[in-house]
Amino acid sequence: MSWTQVYVTGLSRAINPSDEEIEAYLCKRYSLTDAANSNSIGDDTAAATINNDSLMWAGEGSTLIKRDDSGCCRGFAFLTFYSPDG
């Protein structure tokens, strides 16, 4: 078993949206809660999904949104996944 962090770039460099809103967007955009049930990768207008039956998103509250001292998003985040296969 192992934990893996995935680096995500391209986030807005602003105070808003909140960490929770960013995480909810990433969850919906990449179907993180349904990752084991799908095998498609979508385009910009459809949800992309992660196809790996042995890879699970760590869940809400596990995403690390990097912010500066004034609270502005630095434009990147880390998603955490668990794999029982290592």
C-alpha positions as CSV (number, residue, x, y, z in Angstrom):
1,M,0.0,0.0,0.0
2,S,1.2,3.5,-0.7
3,W,0.1,7.1,-0.9
4,T,0.7,9.3,-3.9
5,Q,0.4,13.0,-4.3
6,V,-0.5,14.4,-7.7
7,Y,0.6,18.0,-8.6
8,V,-2.2,20.0,-10.3
9,T,-1.5,23.4,-11.9
10,G,-3.5,26.1,-13.7
11,L,-5.6,27.2,-10.7
12,S,-6.7,30.8,-10.3
13,R,-4.1,33.0,-8.6
14,A,-6.7,34.8,-6.3
15,I,-8.2,34.6,-2.9
16,N,-11.4,33.2,-4.3
17,P,-12.5,30.5,-4.8
18,S,-12.1,28.9,-1.4
19,D,-10.1,25.7,-0.8
20,E,-13.4,23.8,-0.5
21,E,-14.7,25.2,-3.8
22,I,-11.5,24.3,-5.6
23,E,-11.5,20.8,-4.2
24,A,-15.2,20.4,-5.2
25,Y,-14.4,21.6,-8.7
26,L,-11.5,19.2,-9.1
27,C,-13.7,16.3,-7.7
28,K,-16.4,17.1,-10.2
29,R,-14.0,17.8,-13.2
30,Y,-12.1,14.5,-12.7
31,S,-14.9,12.4,-11.2
32,L,-12.7,11.6,-8.2
33,T,-15.3,9.9,-6.2
34,D,-16.3,7.7,-9.1
35,A,-12.7,7.0,-10.3
36,A,-13.0,3.2,-9.9
37,N,-16.2,3.1,-11.8
38,S,-15.3,4.7,-15.1
39,N,-12.8,4.3,-17.9
40,S,-13.1,7.5,-19.9
41,I,-11.1,10.7,-20.3
42,G,-13.2,13.6,-21.4
43,D,-12.4,16.9,-23.2
44,D,-12.7,20.4,-21.6
45,T,-16.5,20.3,-21.7
46,A,-16.9,16.8,-20.2
47,A,-15.7,15.4,-16.9
48,A,-12.4,13.5,-17.2
49,T,-12.0,10.4,-15.0
50,I,-9.2,8.4,-13.6
51,N,-9.3,4.8,-14.7
52,N,-7.5,2.6,-12.2
53,D,-9.4,0.1,-10.1
54,S,-6.7,0.1,-7.5
55,L,-6.4,3.9,-7.1
56,M,-8.6,5.8,-4.7
57,W,-8.8,9.5,-4.0
58,A,-8.1,10.2,-0.3
59,G,-11.4,12.2,-0.1
60,E,-12.7,15.6,0.8
61,G,-10.3,17.7,3.0
62,S,-7.2,15.9,1.7
63,T,-6.4,18.3,-1.1
64,L,-3.6,20.7,-0.4
65,I,-4.2,24.1,-2.0
66,K,-1.0,26.2,-1.8
67,R,-1.6,29.8,-0.8
68,D,0.7,32.8,-0.2
69,D,0.8,34.9,3.0
70,S,-2.0,37.1,1.8
71,G,-4.3,34.1,1.2
72,C,-4.0,34.1,-2.7
73,C,-3.8,30.7,-4.3
74,R,-0.4,30.1,-5.8
75,G,-2.0,28.4,-8.8
76,F,-1.3,24.8,-7.8
77,A,-2.5,22.1,-5.5
78,F,-1.8,18.5,-4.5
79,L,-4.3,15.7,-4.7
80,T,-3.7,12.6,-2.6
81,F,-4.4,9.0,-3.8
82,Y,-4.2,5.7,-2.1
83,S,-3.1,2.5,-3.8
84,P,-3.3,-0.9,-2.1
85,D,-1.0,-2.3,-4.8
86,G,1.9,0.0,-3.8
